[in-house]
């Protein structure tokens, strides 16, 4: 048996709900995975995400290998134990961060400068695997080439070729049987290249499949056909992971196409600046209209922040520069997104997913 397999519980059209089984535990899908870049979700602790009901939390290989270093994390028991988190962990390969630094890429790997001290660093598919084995996450991702969009067709083509070549090398390098390895599909918004990349990645035989290089500047109308073209060629008994996507409309539309898991920094990034996700759309809590409001940010939300604190209070915290403000809205946004995933799971089981999709797109579309 593979370290990860997908157990289907119910389907509604292409949307599906199930359980992803890893060597160390299981997670329900569709699943949102909050991002703990340097070993923590900003302003939150492991106790918070445990209480919120998160099942998988991400760590960032690029940042963790530079500070504190993968060997240090391994010495302290691996990423989960290091962070005091008893749930599942996933590490990305660091490729997205590396490619945002305008690196020098060749067929063997990538050379870039550290954002911490400017030192020159080299990263290869094998080193990405080895580093993530030290970090010890339950799921690790291969190193891929993530071109910016829009990019000329030849740049996207080269990214597909190198991603496929690097995935084969990662598969050979991977040694830990208790740690799942996911391949990644590239191809920009070109449906033909997406389909080809998916087929080539599946031929290598991974535990699950990430779909990368989307939500990097293209419109949702461009993203969805490319996503559908990839999913068509991904096996039904493996998890499908749309990387770096977390806005509510895209979550719903991707689940409608058959995606199982997601991650995004948006929830905490906008939360830190005073924007809350609510059942009626985005709420800008810093606006003066909320100064005297004793309402919660979202009356339909069951989170601890909405149960306890008023809009007027949270606005006041932002006005006086109190860090608790960023923490409270970040907590709410992650809780709200996890609740959205639970509602999607329930709707798929009940056969009412299209009603939920229509409703959410009327707010977020």
Rosetta blueprint (number, residue, H / E / L):
1 X L
2 X L
3 X L
4 X L
5 X E
6 X E
7 X E
8 X E
9 X E
10 X E
11 X E
12 X E
13 X L
14 X L
15 X E
16 X E
17 X E
18 X E
19 X E
20 X E
21 X E
22 X L
23 X L
24 X L
25 X L
26 X E
27 X E
28 X E
29 X E
30 X L
31 X E
32 X E
33 X E
34 X E
35 X E
36 X L
37 X L
38 X L
39 X L
40 X L
41 X L
42 X L
43 X L
44 X L
45 X L
46 X H
47 X H
48 X H
49 X H
50 X H
51 X H
52 X H
53 X L
54 X L
55 X L
56 X E
57 X E
58 X E
59 X E
60 X E
61 X H
62 X H
63 X H
64 X H
65 X H
66 X H
67 X L
68 X L
69 X L
70 X H
71 X H
72 X H
73 X H
74 X H
75 X H
76 X L
77 X L
78 X L
79 X H
80 X H
81 X H
82 X H
83 X H
84 X L
85 X L
86 X L
87 X L
88 X E
89 X E
90 X E
91 X E
92 X E
93 X L
94 X L
95 X H
96 X H
97 X H
98 X H
99 X H
100 X L
101 X L
102 X L
103 X L
104 X E
105 X E
106 X L
107 X L
108 X L
109 X E
110 X E
111 X E
112 X E
113 X E
114 X L
115 X L
116 X L
117 X L
118 X L
119 X L
120 X E
121 X E
122 X E
123 X E
124 X E
125 X H
126 X H
127 X H
128 X H
129 X H
130 X H
131 X H
132 X H
133 X H
134 X H
135 X H
136 X L
137 X L
138 X L
139 X E
140 X E
141 X E
142 X L
143 X L
144 X L
145 X L
146 X L
147 X L
148 X L
149 X L
150 X L
151 X L
152 X L
153 X H
154 X H
155 X H
156 X H
157 X H
158 X H
159 X H
160 X H
161 X H
162 X H
163 X H
164 X H
165 X H
166 X H
167 X H
168 X H
169 X H
170 X H
171 X H
172 X H
173 X H
174 X L
175 X L
176 X L
177 X L
178 X L
179 X L
180 X E
181 X E
182 X E
183 X E
184 X E
185 X E
186 X L
187 X L
188 X L
189 X L
190 X L
191 X H
192 X H
193 X H
194 X H
195 X H
196 X H
197 X H
198 X H
199 X H
200 X H
201 X H
202 X H
203 X H
204 X H
205 X L
206 X L
207 X L
208 X E
209 X E
210 X E
211 X E
212 X L
213 X L
214 X L
215 X L
216 X L
217 X L
218 X L
219 X L
220 X H
221 X H
222 X H
223 X H
224 X H
225 X H
226 X H
227 X H
228 X H
229 X H
230 X H
231 X H
232 X L
233 X L
234 X L
235 X L
236 X L
237 X L
238 X L
239 X E
240 X E
241 X E
242 X E
243 X L
244 X L
245 X L
246 X L
247 X L
248 X H
249 X H
250 X H
251 X H
252 X H
253 X H
254 X H
255 X H
256 X H
257 X H
258 X L
259 X L
260 X L
261 X E
262 X E
263 X E
264 X E
265 X L
266 X H
267 X H
268 X H
269 X H
270 X H
271 X H
272 X H
273 X L
274 X L
275 X E
276 X E
277 X E
278 X E
279 X L
280 X L
281 X E
282 X E
283 X E
284 X E
285 X L
286 X L
287 X L
288 X H
289 X H
290 X H
291 X L
292 X L
293 X L
294 X L
295 X L
296 X L
297 X L
298 X L
299 X L
300 X L
301 X L
302 X L
303 X L
304 X H
305 X H
306 X H
307 X H
308 X H
309 X L
310 X L
311 X H
312 X H
313 X H
314 X H
315 X H
316 X H
317 X H
318 X H
319 X H
320 X L
321 X L
322 X L
323 X L
324 X H
325 X H
326 X H
327 X H
328 X H
329 X H
330 X H
331 X H
332 X H
333 X H
334 X H
335 X H
336 X H
337 X H
338 X H
339 X H
340 X H
341 X H
342 X H
343 X H
344 X H
345 X H
346 X H
347 X H
348 X H
349 X H
350 X H
351 X L
352 X L
353 X H
354 X H
355 X H
356 X H
357 X H
358 X H
359 X H
360 X H
361 X H
362 X H
363 X H
364 X H
365 X L
